[in-house]
């Protein structure tokens, strides 16, 4: 997927936030910025936001067991 230079660091942070929530690296209630809050910083169109959100989830989840 093509990411603009402005999107690259934001997507990296969103992937890290998604992984932190999924792996429970925090104790108690998660108080950090969530992946969707981080993507909202870019103020993108709904179509591009959805595409990036799907990319963040796909990247954070990694390969599925079937694709290994």
N, C-alpha and C positions, 0 to 999 in steps of 0.2 A: 504494500500500500504506500502511496506517495504521501509524505507528510511535509508540510512547509516548515521552514526553519523556526517559525514561531510556534508551531504545533509540537515539534519534537520534544522539547523539555517538559511541556505540559502533559503530554501523553505518557512520558516516562514516570512523572510524579503520580499520574492517575493509576498506572499499572502497580506502582509500589503501594499506593493506598488501597487498591483492590486486594492485593495479596495480603496486606496487613489485616484487613477485616476478615478475609477468608481463613487465614491461618491462626487467628486469635493471638497474635503477638502482643496484644495489649491486655491489661488486666482490668476487669470491670467494664463499664460502658465505654464504647469507642468514642473518643473525644476529638480525634483528628479530623481533617478534611476528608470527605469521602470522594470517590472517583468522579461522581457526577458533579459535585461542587467544584472540583478542580477543572473539569471540562467546561463548566459554565463561565470560567474566567475568560475564555476565548471569545465569548459572545458570538457563537457561530449560528448558521441557519439550522433549523431543526433536522434537515436531511443530513448535513455534515456532522452534526452532533451525534445523531444516531449511528452513523457510519463509524465515527471515532469510538463511540461507546462499545460497539460490537468488536472493534479492533482491540480495545483495551481488555475486554473480557477474554477474547480468543488468545491474546498474548499472555495474560496472567494465568489462565487455566493451563496453558501448555498443551503438549500433545496428549490426546486421549489414549487410553490403553489399547484400543484397536489400531491406532495409527503408529504405535511404537515399533 
